[in-house]
């Protein structure tokens, strides 16, 4: 497979870990070698790129996909999961894993590398439907995933996410998008009362919500306008929702917003966000820091793998 790796060894080795925009190098290796680079050397991975700059415009292909689980599922539950058993290429615990709070990444290797960014987003969204505990923000084509040096809690297989399953995931997501776009013009829920923090949170979530679907994107713009947001807010979220659309395109949609028989409301936008990010998506969550003691879980997990 082809992918890019970064010299950074583990998340804790990079105190400014929010970007890693430069310094990426393309490699070609088999899955066993890549898994060692991630879980022994601890290198971060991303898509195959045209340069060392990790941005979507430089995307070439991606064959290794990951679902980032920060809670809501345990490793024993993963090991007994039918989809993982059939198609999972492995998992590894992240650096912040704790026995009382499981944090890990599920790995999938596509049977064929995906070169279409729009299709790739749908495949990832499909996997997030299979694993609702996965981080919905980890869905862009060039998303980076940190490795975990000398990781003890891990599992590798040689299984592939087959092409027929990939196509099924895409069909499911495309149908959901069609239904969502239609539903936004029929939403009859009450107009929400939003404070400033919630309004900012809505913009942050929308920017993370790639749709690649004109009716959905347009309806979001109309809903924002109905909710008292400004044009520059819609232009801001457009950069994440529809990468092929420009600020000028957003302005055109904004000008004609609401001139339909069934106008979209702000409630429609929130309904969409709750569909994509969960019902509590407007609430911030916090996790406490606790001492990391792994030995007993490693032992139990290894027994499961051997059994």
C-alpha positions in Angstrom: 0.0 0.0 0.0 1.0 3.6 -0.5 0.7 6.2 2.3 2.6 9.0 3.9 4.3 9.0 7.3 5.7 11.6 9.6 8.9 11.5 11.6 7.0 12.4 14.8 7.0 9.4 17.2 3.7 9.4 19.0 1.3 12.1 20.0 3.1 13.0 23.2 6.3 13.7 21.3 4.7 16.6 19.6 3.3 19.2 22.1 1.9 21.2 19.1 0.1 18.2 17.7 -2.9 20.0 16.2 -1.4 20.4 12.7 1.6 18.5 11.4 1.1 20.2 8.1 4.6 19.6 6.7 7.2 17.0 6.8 5.3 14.1 5.3 7.0 11.4 3.2 5.3 8.9 0.9 6.3 5.3 1.3 5.1 2.0 -0.1 5.0 -1.1 2.2 2.8 -4.0 3.0 0.4 -3.9 5.9 2.6 -5.9 8.3 5.4 -3.3 7.8 3.1 -0.4 8.1 1.6 -1.8 11.4 5.1 -1.9 12.8 5.8 1.6 11.8 2.6 2.7 13.7 2.8 0.5 16.8 6.6 0.0 17.3 8.2 3.1 15.7 5.1 5.2 16.5 5.0 7.2 13.3 2.0 9.2 12.3 0.3 8.2 9.1 -1.9 9.9 6.5 -2.9 9.5 2.8 -0.5 9.3 -0.2 0.3 13.0 -1.0 1.8 14.9 -3.9 4.2 16.8 -1.6 5.3 16.9 2.0 2.4 19.3 2.8 -0.6 17.5 4.3 -3.6 19.3 2.8 -6.6 18.0 0.8 -5.4 19.6 -2.5 -2.4 17.3 -2.3 -4.4 14.1 -1.9 -3.5 11.2 -4.2 -4.9 8.0 -2.7 -5.7 6.3 0.6 -5.9 2.6 1.4 -5.4 2.5 5.1 -8.5 3.9 7.0 -9.0 4.2 10.7 -11.9 4.7 13.1 -10.8 6.7 16.2 -12.6 5.5 19.3 -12.3 7.7 22.4 -15.0 6.0 24.5 -18.4 4.3 24.1 -16.8 1.0 23.1 -14.3 -1.4 24.8 -11.6 -3.5 23.2 -13.3 -6.8 24.2 -16.5 -5.5 22.5 -14.4 -4.8 19.4 -12.9 -8.3 19.4 -16.4 -9.8 19.5 -17.8 -7.4 16.8 -18.8 -9.3 13.6 -17.8 -6.5 11.2 -14.3 -6.3 12.7 -14.0 -10.1 12.8 -14.8 -10.2 9.0 -13.1 -7.1 7.7 -10.9 -5.5 10.4 -7.1 -5.2 9.7 -6.3 -4.6 13.4 -6.4 -2.1 16.2 -4.0 -0.4 18.5 -4.4 1.5 21.8 -3.6 5.2 21.7 -1.2 6.9 24.1 -4.1 8.1 26.4 -5.7 4.7 26.8 -6.8 3.8 30.3 -8.4 0.6 31.6 -11.4 2.6 32.7 -11.6 4.6 29.5 -10.7 2.7 26.3 -9.1 4.8 23.5 -8.0 3.0 20.4 -8.0 3.0 16.6 -9.6 0.4 14.4 -7.7 -0.2 11.2 -9.2 -1.1 7.8 -7.2 -1.8 4.6 -9.2 -1.3 1.4 -9.0 -4.1 -1.2 -8.2 -1.3 -3.6 -6.8 2.2 -2.8 -9.4 4.9 -3.2 -8.4 7.9 -5.3 -11.7 9.8 -5.3 -11.9 12.2 -2.2 -15.7 12.3 -2.3 -16.1 8.5 -2.4 -13.5 8.2 0.4 -15.4 10.5 2.7 -18.5 8.4 2.2 -16.6 5.2 2.9 -15.3 6.7 6.2 -18.8 7.9 7.1 -20.1 4.4 6.4 -17.5 3.0 8.8 -18.6 5.5 11.4 -22.2 4.2 11.0 -20.9 0.7 11.8 -19.0 2.1 14.7 -21.0 5.0 16.2 -18.5 5.4 19.0 -16.0 6.6 16.4 -14.9 10.2 16.3 -17.1 11.9 13.6 -14.5 14.6 13.1 -12.0 12.1 11.7 -13.4 11.9 8.2 -11.4 14.1 5.9 -9.2 12.4 3.2 -5.9 13.5 4.6 -6.6 13.1 8.2 -3.5 12.2 10.3 -3.5 9.4 12.9 -0.7 9.3 15.4 1.1 6.1 16.1 1.9 4.7 19.5 5.6 3.8 20.1 6.2 0.3 21.6 2.4 -0.2 21.9 1.6 -3.3 23.9 -2.2 -3.5 23.4 -2.7 -4.2 19.7 -3.9 -6.8 17.2 -3.1 -7.2 13.5 -4.8 -9.3 10.9 -4.4 -9.6 7.1 -8.1 -9.0 6.4 -9.3 -6.5 3.8 -12.3 -4.3 3.5 -13.6 -5.7 0.3 -14.8 -3.7 -2.7 -18.3 -5.0 -2.5 -18.6 -3.9 1.1 -17.1 -0.5 0.2 -19.8 0.0 -2.5 -22.5 -0.9 0.0 -21.3 1.7 2.4 -21.3 4.3 -0.3 -24.8 3.5 -1.4 -26.1 3.7 2.2 -24.5 7.2 2.8 -25.8 8.5 -0.6 -29.3 7.5 0.3 -29.0 9.0 3.7 -27.9 12.3 2.2 -30.8 12.3 -0.2 -33.2 11.7 2.6 -31.6 14.4 4.8 -31.7 17.0 2.1 -35.4 16.3 1.6 -36.1 16.2 5.3 -34.6 19.6 5.9 -37.4 21.2 3.9 -40.0 19.4 6.0 -38.6 19.9 9.5 -41.3 21.3 11.7 -39.5 21.4 15.1 -39.6 24.6 17.2 -37.2 27.4 16.5 -34.2 26.9 18.8 -33.0 29.5 21.3 -29.2 29.6 21.0 -26.6 31.4 23.1 -23.4 32.7 21.7 -21.4 29.6 22.7 -23.9 27.3 20.9 -23.9 29.5 17.8 -20.1 29.2 17.7 -20.3 25.5 18.3 -22.7 25.1 15.4 -20.2 26.8 13.0 -17.4 24.6 14.3 -19.5 21.4 13.7 -20.7 22.5 10.3 -17.1 23.2 9.2 -16.3 19.6 10.2 -19.3 18.2 8.3 -18.3 17.5 4.8 -21.4 16.8 2.7 -20.3 16.8 -1.0 -24.0 17.2 -1.8 -25.4 20.4 -3.3 -28.9 20.3 -1.9 -27.6 19.6 1.7 -25.0 22.4 1.5 -27.5 24.9 0.0 -30.1 24.0 2.7 -27.6 24.6 5.4 -26.9 28.1 4.0 -30.6 28.9 3.9 -31.0 27.6 7.5 -28.2 29.7 8.8 -29.7 32.8 7.1 -33.1 32.0 8.7 -31.3 31.6 12.1 -29.7 35.1 12.0 -26.2 34.1 11.0 -24.2 36.2 8.6 -23.0 35.4 5.0 -19.4 35.2 6.2 -20.5 32.4 8.6 -21.8 30.4 5.7 -18.7 31.1 3.6 -16.6 30.0 6.6 -18.4 26.6 7.0 -18.4 26.1 3.2 -14.6 25.5 3.2 -15.3 22.4 5.2 -18.7 21.3 3.9 -18.1 21.7 0.1 -14.4 22.1 -0.8 -15.2 22.7 -4.4 -17.4 25.7 -3.7 -16.1 29.2 -3.4 -17.1 32.2 -1.2 -18.8 33.5 -4.3 -20.9 30.4 -4.7 -21.9 30.7 -1.1 -22.9 34.3 -1.7 -25.1 33.3 -4.6 -26.9 30.7 -2.5 -27.3 33.1 0.3 -28.9 35.8 -1.9 -31.6 33.4 -3.0 -32.0 31.8 0.4 -35.6 31.1 1.5 -37.1 31.7 -1.9 -38.7 28.3 -2.0 -42.1 26.9 -1.2 -40.8 25.0 1.9 -38.1 27.2 3.5 -35.4 25.7 5.6 -35.1 26.7 9.2 -32.4 26.9 11.8 -34.0 23.9 13.4 -33.3 22.0 10.2 -29.6 22.7 10.5 -29.5 21.5 14.1 -31.4 18.4 13.2 -28.8 17.6 10.5 -25.9 18.2 13.0 -27.6 15.9 15.5 -27.9 13.2 12.8 -24.2 13.5 12.0 -22.7 14.2 15.4 -25.1 12.9 18.0 -28.0 14.5 20.0 -25.6 16.1 22.5 -23.3 17.6 19.8 -23.9 21.2 21.1 -22.5 20.2 24.5 -18.8 20.2 25.3 -17.5 17.1 27.0 -14.5 16.8 29.4 -12.5 13.8 30.5 -10.5 13.6 33.7 -6.9 12.6 33.9 -6.3 9.3 35.7 -3.3 7.1 36.2 -2.7 4.7 33.3 -2.4 1.1 34.4 -2.7 -1.4 31.5 -1.2 -4.7 32.6 -4.4 -6.6 33.6 -6.2 -5.6 30.4 -3.3 -6.4 28.2 -3.2 -9.9 29.8 -6.9 -10.5 29.3 -6.9 -9.2 25.8 -4.0 -11.4 24.8 -5.9 -14.4 26.2 -8.9 -13.5 24.0 -6.7 -13.2 20.9 -5.0 -16.6 21.5 -8.4 -18.2 22.3 
